[in-house]
Structures are given as C-alpha cells and as structure tokens.
Amino acid sequence: MRAIVVETPGPAEALRTAEIAEPAPGAGELVIEVAYAGVGFVDTLFRSGVFDLPAPSVPGLEITGRVHRVGAGVAGFHPGQRVAALLNDFGRGPRAGGYAEFAVAHSSMVIPLPADADLAMTAAVLINGVTAWMALHDLARVDTSDSVLVLGGGGVGAMTRRLAEISPVGTVIAVASGRAKALDKPGTWIHLTPADLLERTVGEVTGGRGVDVVVDAVGGELRTRAWELLAPFGRHVILGNASGDDPVVSTDSAWHGTRQLMGLSLGGVAHRIPDRIRTVLAAVADLAHRGILVQNGLAVVPLDEVAEVHRALEQRTAPPKTVLAVSDFSAV
Ligand SMILES: NC(=O)c1ccc[n+]([C@@H]2O[C@H](COP(=O)([O-])OP(=O)(O)OC[C@H]3O[C@@H](n4cnc5c(N)ncnc54)[C@H](OP(=O)(O)O)[C@@H]3O)[C@@H](O)[C@H]2O)c1
C-alpha cells in the first residue's frame, strides 16, 4: 500500500512516500481503508522527535474511511462499513497510522458513521472536537453563565470556540490571529481580540470581573497573561504548548487567586478511559453530520503533499485544519 513513512525523526523532509505492506488486524483491532486523514500540530511533534515514537512509523492519529478487515473478538463492525477512528494509541507504538491507504485502529476507538456522512469534514473535527469538548465539559464544566477565553485560532482553538458557542456558554472571547479574524463571520457574538489588547478586551467584556474559563493550547506569555485574567473560582485548562514555551505557573498563585489549573492530554488518557472517549467521539461526529459542528477554512490536500502541510503548521501559515485525501470511494 501507499503510505507516508518516517524512517528517522527530523524536519518535514522526513515524511517520505513509500510502498509498504498492508497491515493485518490483531485481536480487538480493525483495518480501515482510509478516505481522509486529519493533520494536526501534534503530528509535527511526533515527526520531529519531540514526542518519542519508535521509527520507522506511519504518522496520523485520526481518520475516516471504511472497514477493510475485522480482527478476532471484534463485534459490531463489518467490511465496507463507514467509520471514524482515533489511531495508533496516540503514538504509543509504531503501528500503521493514518497517512496511508490502510490503517489499524483498536475497536474501542472506532465509531460507525452514517452512509452519507461527509468523510472529509468528519475527519477534520475528530481529535480537536473531542479535545475541545472534554476541555469545556469534563474539565471546566462550563455552564450558561460562564465567560470562556480561547487562546489560539488554529485547529483546537477553532473547535473550542465553536463548541463553546453551541454549548452554550455566556460569552466567548477569542484571541484573534489573522486567520481567526478572516474566518469568523461579522455579527458573530464571539468577541475577537488581538493579543496585545487582551487585558483591555477581557476587562470591557466581563465588566472587570475576569473570565471563568481559559482554554489554552498555546502556552508562552499568552498563558501567563490569561492566568492573571481569571475571575475567582476560574478554571484554566492546558491543552498544549503550540508556542513551544511551557511557562511555570506557581501553586501559590492558584491558592492566592482561588483558581484552578487543569490539564488534558488525549494521548495520555485515552487508553485508560476508552468508553468516555468513544462517547464524545460519537457526539462530535454526530454534530458534524448534522452540520452543527463545522471546521471553517478546511483544506483538503493530496496525501503526498503532507510535508508542505507540516511546514505550514510549523511556520504558522497553515489553514485552521487540513485533511489528507487518501482514497476516493465516494461512488462505491
Ligand atoms: N490536549 C490534547 O489532547 C491535544 C489535542 C490536540 C492538540 N493538542 C495540542 O494543541 C496545540 C495546538 O494544536 P493545533 O492542531 O490546534 O495547532 P495549530 O492549528 O497549529 O494552532 C496553533 C495555535 O497556536 C498559536 N500559536 C502558535 N505559536 C504561538 C506563539 N508563539 N504565540 C501565540 N500564539 C501562537 C497559533 O496562532 P496563529 O493562528 O496566530 O498562528 C494557532 O492559533 C498543539 O500543541 C497540540 O499538540 C493537544
């Protein structure tokens, strides 16, 4: 089969197109023929070796497609069935990831999709949708009176804004990048602010009270500033450090400010709570199918252009989300 393989972790050029053996399903696993594979910033961390993954490996943690082969002990799936899946146990092993014609998934991380599901749009919302949903609901436990500050307008940030909007919460303030400004329609009730006006905007929108929730996949100085903008009993959810900077937040400041610092890593927790992940995955895919959860500015590119997508992610020039078109079986 055709796949993108990383022989040695390194820059984007490490992503090479190769012909490799089609994977076979182990017990409890499915082999899925990939229609679309999502690309996220996290893939660049695996590819470059920031996160350790035994080489050679096939990157890609989220796909849509159809079931090809069913492993021993798997019930409820059959060949040809359309599905969405989270893969590779989030990088725990050098398995057959999503940048390939066929990928292996554990059945606990696979959900069936309707026959008419939009497979590109569904692939675009899987990891970011599940992450954003769990940040808002499992951790921050938002309600309708909460003000939510979202840092970053990339994949996770865009999904968080949208899911907060439909949750609904009281107010959403989003730190606008150039892309976010372009993508949010005029008239939306979401308050967009350039980073340099963050304190002023939060002060104006919340009447000086501060925000109840921060959802933060960026880190760096934005994290430090957002932490100081929390209202009493505020919750700051850490999802990642796209800036590359993980600043220290003192526990004294949590105590003195009566605020909570919390974290979520799907990769760190998914294998321990598969039922919860699968439930949220199904909810997110259903919202996408009903057109409620959409990924604005979605780019669909051929599999062998993935190195260019990684470069753009690292240079902050990528669209909010890109999916790789792998196999087209829309007519089947
Ligand atoms: N916790 C989890 O389970 C989970 C799940 C998925 C992703 N993640 C993590 O979340 C992070 C974001 O992933 P993504 O796919 O959303 O990435 P992305 O699409 O590349 O978005 C990254 C965002 O961070 C912003 N950013 C990057 N560097 C910055 C800097 N120096 N200062 C200010 N803003 C900066 C970018 O702003 P601009 O738009 O202005 O460039 C962009 O909005 C990654 O670290 C990823 O590993 C975690």
The ligand as an SDF file (V2000), in Angstrom:
LIG
                    3D

 48 52  0  0  0  0  0  0  0  0999 V2000
   -4.5460   18.0550   24.8140 N   0  0  0  0  0  0  0  0  0  0  0  0
   -4.7780   17.3230   23.7690 C   0  0  0  0  0  0  0  0  0  0  0  0
   -5.2280   16.1850   23.8620 O   0  0  0  0  0  0  0  0  0  0  0  0
   -4.4790   17.9100   22.4110 C   0  0  0  0  0  0  0  0  0  0  0  0
   -5.2160   17.5670   21.2880 C   0  0  0  0  0  0  0  0  0  0  0  0
   -4.9240   18.1920   20.0640 C   0  0  0  0  0  0  0  0  0  0  0  0
   -3.8820   19.1320   20.0130 C   0  0  0  0  0  0  0  0  0  0  0  0
   -3.1730   19.4090   21.1350 N   0  0  0  0  0  0  0  0  0  0  0  0
   -2.0840   20.4100   21.1430 C   0  0  0  0  0  0  0  0  0  0  0  0
   -2.6550   21.6920   20.9860 O   0  0  0  0  0  0  0  0  0  0  0  0
   -1.7070   22.5460   20.3470 C   0  0  0  0  0  0  0  0  0  0  0  0
   -2.3830   23.2020   19.1610 C   0  0  0  0  0  0  0  0  0  0  0  0
   -2.6820   22.2100   18.1720 O   0  0  0  0  0  0  0  0  0  0  0  0
   -3.4310   22.6520   16.8200 P   0  0  0  0  0  0  0  0  0  0  0  0
   -3.5260   21.4270   15.9840 O   0  0  0  0  0  0  0  0  0  0  0  0
   -4.6230   23.4720   17.1300 O   0  0  0  0  0  0  0  0  0  0  0  0
   -2.2970   23.5950   16.2000 O   0  0  0  0  0  0  0  0  0  0  0  0
   -2.4450   24.7870   15.1260 P   0  0  0  0  0  0  0  0  0  0  0  0
   -3.6270   24.5520   14.2480 O   0  0  0  0  0  0  0  0  0  0  0  0
   -1.1030   24.9470   14.5350 O   0  0  0  0  0  0  0  0  0  0  0  0
   -2.7560   26.0530   16.0430 O   0  0  0  0  0  0  0  0  0  0  0  0
   -1.7990   26.5570   16.9450 C   0  0  0  0  0  0  0  0  0  0  0  0
   -2.2900   27.8650   17.5070 C   0  0  0  0  0  0  0  0  0  0  0  0
   -1.2970   28.3540   18.4090 O   0  0  0  0  0  0  0  0  0  0  0  0
   -1.0000   29.6910   18.0630 C   0  0  0  0  0  0  0  0  0  0  0  0
    0.4250   29.9520   18.3010 N   0  0  0  0  0  0  0  0  0  0  0  0
    1.4670   29.2140   17.9040 C   0  0  0  0  0  0  0  0  0  0  0  0
    2.6130   29.7620   18.3250 N   0  0  0  0  0  0  0  0  0  0  0  0
    2.2730   30.8770   19.0010 C   0  0  0  0  0  0  0  0  0  0  0  0
    3.0110   31.8870   19.6860 C   0  0  0  0  0  0  0  0  0  0  0  0
    4.3460   31.8460   19.7750 N   0  0  0  0  0  0  0  0  0  0  0  0
    2.3230   32.8880   20.2640 N   0  0  0  0  0  0  0  0  0  0  0  0
    0.9910   32.9450   20.1930 C   0  0  0  0  0  0  0  0  0  0  0  0
    0.2310   32.0200   19.5440 N   0  0  0  0  0  0  0  0  0  0  0  0
    0.8740   31.0040   18.9810 C   0  0  0  0  0  0  0  0  0  0  0  0
   -1.3010   29.8430   16.5990 C   0  0  0  0  0  0  0  0  0  0  0  0
   -1.6220   31.1900   16.3910 O   0  0  0  0  0  0  0  0  0  0  0  0
   -1.7210   31.8150   14.9060 P   0  0  0  0  0  0  0  0  0  0  0  0
   -3.0650   31.3650   14.3970 O   0  0  0  0  0  0  0  0  0  0  0  0
   -1.6330   33.2690   15.1240 O   0  0  0  0  0  0  0  0  0  0  0  0
   -0.5780   31.2330   14.1380 O   0  0  0  0  0  0  0  0  0  0  0  0
   -2.5010   28.9280   16.4360 C   0  0  0  0  0  0  0  0  0  0  0  0
   -3.6930   29.6190   16.7180 O   0  0  0  0  0  0  0  0  0  0  0  0
   -0.5120   21.6600   19.9630 C   0  0  0  0  0  0  0  0  0  0  0  0
    0.4900   21.8270   20.9380 O   0  0  0  0  0  0  0  0  0  0  0  0
   -1.0710   20.2530   20.0270 C   0  0  0  0  0  0  0  0  0  0  0  0
   -0.0950   19.2990   20.3310 O   0  0  0  0  0  0  0  0  0  0  0  0
   -3.4570   18.8340   22.3330 C   0  0  0  0  0  0  0  0  0  0  0  0
  1  2  1  0
  2  3  2  0
  2  4  1  0
  4  5  1  0
  4 48  2  0
  5  6  2  0
  6  7  1  0
  7  8  2  0
  8  9  1  0
  8 48  1  0
  9 10  1  0
  9 46  1  0
 10 11  1  0
 11 12  1  0
 11 44  1  0
 12 13  1  0
 13 14  1  0
 14 15  2  0
 14 16  1  0
 14 17  1  0
 17 18  1  0
 18 19  2  0
 18 20  1  0
 18 21  1  0
 21 22  1  0
 22 23  1  0
 23 24  1  0
 23 42  1  0
 24 25  1  0
 25 26  1  0
 25 36  1  0
 26 27  1  0
 26 35  1  0
 27 28  2  0
 28 29  1  0
 29 30  1  0
 29 35  2  0
 30 31  1  0
 30 32  2  0
 32 33  1  0
 33 34  2  0
 34 35  1  0
 36 37  1  0
 36 42  1  0
 37 38  1  0
 38 39  2  0
 38 40  1  0
 38 41  1  0
 42 43  1  0
 44 45  1  0
 44 46  1  0
 46 47  1  0
M  CHG  2   8   1  16  -1
M  END
$$$$
